[in-house]
Amino acid sequence: MIVHKTKYGETFDILAKRYYGDEKLMHYILEANPELRDKIFFDGNFDVFIPDLPEDVKIEEVTAPWKR
């Protein structure tokens, strides 16, 4: 697990794209940070936990064919 210190304007999907390579995987970050679910845009200096993806999740399974 990684602890990410947010910058102003970041969002869950931006973090998912950065750490997982696919914004559609943001639900893993949301599940690890239930107290932040009401945030649309982060202010700076929030600690957001970025969990490791489960081993059975393959990026190519959730990525659109034109992004592979």
N, C-alpha and C positions, 0 to 999 in steps of 0.2 A: 504494500500500500504506500502511496505517495501522499504527502501533505502539500497541497498547492496553496500558495499565498496569492489571493486574487489581486488583479489590477482593476481599476475603475472601468466599468463597461463590459467586463467579461460575462459570459452566460454559460449555462450548463452545456449547451451544444457546442460552443467554442472549445470548452475544456475536453469534451469527448472527442472532438476532431483532433485536437492537439495530442492527447495521450493515447487514444485508441485508433485514430485514423478514420473514424466514422462518427459523425454527429448523431446518428440514429442509436448509438449505444449509450446515450446520456442517461438513460434510466438506471444504469448501474451506479452512476455518480449520485443521482437523486436518492436512490435507496440507501446509500452510505451516509447521506447528509439530510436526514428528514427535517431537521430544524431549519434548514435553508430553503425548503420547498416553495415558500412564498416569494422568493427572490426571482425577479426577471432579469435584472442587470445587477451585478455585484458592485458594491463600493470597493475601494481598495482595502487590503489587509484582512480579508476573511480567510480563515483556514478552511479549505475544502479537501476532504479526503477523497482520493482517487484510488478505488480498489483495483486489485488485479482482476482481470477478466477470468471467468471460470474457464477451465481447460477445454470444455466442450464448445465454447464459442469460437467460431472461425470467422475472421473478418470477411473473407470472400463470400460467406453464406449470407451476410446481411448487406453487402455492398452491391450497388446496382451494377449490372454487367458492363456498362460503359466506363465504370470507375476501376475495373479490375486490371 
